[in-house]
């Protein structure tokens, strides 16, 4: 009886460390995929010099190709969320969120500042989750990144 109890304790320790290792492996794979997706979305926006329908379609094609399916919520009013097949509801189901931030620093007294071209950058947010089969969604996190400052950016709508 003594060896049976000791064997059970050792078995539980092994199962615990296997679950811990598989959780770490899932988290690192999902986070690496999310970083890759964020960087590619930023590259596509910079290639198109802003957001337009062709840029959104190219991003959605890329997300389908790599099998990215993590969703999250965008901030209401300032960000636009996009799902796999179009614009998503802000409150649920967005694969990625994009927000345009204008860079206007005008000085009324300085005439040269009024002659600056229109500039802005785009903030991109993607999501990743640790989803274990038995436990479900254990960990949800979002990644944020910015494009470089774009002069005369193309805007959606």
N, C-alpha and C positions, 0 to 999 in steps of 0.2 A: 504494500500500500504506500509505503514511503517513497519508493521510486516512481510510482504513478503520479503522485502529487508533484514531485520535483520535475518530472517530464512535462506535466501540464503547464507549470510556471515557465519553464524554458520555452515551450511552444508559444505561449502568450507573448513572451519577450521578442521572439523571432517574428511573429505576426505584427507586433507593434512597429518594429524597425523596418519591416518590409513596407508597411503602410506609410511610414514616415518618408522612406526613400522614394516610393512611387509618387507621393504628393510633391516632394521636391522636384522630381523629374518632370511631372506634369506642369508645375509652376514655371520651371525654367524654359520648357518648350513653348508654352503659351506666351510667356513674356517675350521671348526672342521673336516669335512670329508677329506679335503686336508691334514691336519696335521696327521690324522690317516693313510691315504694312504702313506704319506712320511715316517712315522715311520715303516710301514709294509714293504715297499720297502727296507729300510735300514736293517731291520731284515733279509729279504730274502738274500740280498747280503752278509751279515755277516755269515749267515748259510751256504752258498755255498762257502765261502772264496773267493769271487770275482764274476766275471761275466762269465757266460757260458750259453749255450743254455737252459739248464734246469732251470736256475735261471730266465731268461727272460720269459720263458713259464709260470713259477709259478707266476711271477709278473703279467703277462697279464691275467692269470686265476683269480687271486685275484681281479684285476681291473674290470673284467667282473662281478664277483660275487657281488661286492659292488656297481656296477652301476656308477663308476667314468667315466665321459665323458669330463671333462674340458681339453682343448688343448691350446698349446702355441708354442712359437718359441724357439729353442735352439740356443746357440751361435755357429757360424760356425767354423769348424776346431777343436774345443777342446771338444765338447760334442757330444754325440750320442743320437738321439731322437728315441723313440719307440712309435708306435701307437698300437691300439687294436689288430691288426693282423700281426704285424711285425715291421721292422725298418721303421721309418717315414722319410720324407724329413726334413732336418734341418730347412728349411724356413717356414714350416707350418705343423700344425696338429699333433704335438707330444703330447702324454699323459704325458710322463715323459722324462727327460733327465738325462744321466749319464756321468760323466767325471772322468777319472782316474787321480789321482795326485800322482806322484812318490815322495817318501820321501828319497832322497839320499843326505846326507850331508857328503861328503868325504873331508878329509883333506889330502893333499899330504904328509905332513910331519909326520902325525900320522898313523902308520901301523895298529893300532887297528881299525881305522875307515874303513879301506878297508875290514875288515873281517866281517862287519855287514851284516846280511841277507837282501835280497831284500824286500823292504817294500813299500806299497802305501795305499792310502785310496781312497774311491769313493765319489764324490760329487753328490748328487741327487737333482733334481729340479722338482717340480710338480706345477701345476697351479690351480687357482680357480677364478671364475668369479661371479659377481652379475648380473644375467640375469633376468630382469623384463619383464613380457609379453608385456607390452605396449611400454616401453622405450628401450628395447633391452639390449645389453651389456653396463652396466653403469660403471662397475669397473672390472678391470682385474689385478691380482696380482700373483706373483709366490713365492713359498716357497723353501728354500734351506736347505739341511741338509747333514751331512757327516757321513760316517761310522767310526768305530774305525780303527786304523792302522792295516792293515792285513799283516802278514808275508808270503812271497811266494804266492802272490795272483794269482788266476786263471784269465786269461784274455780271452776276446772274440777274435775270429778270429785268 
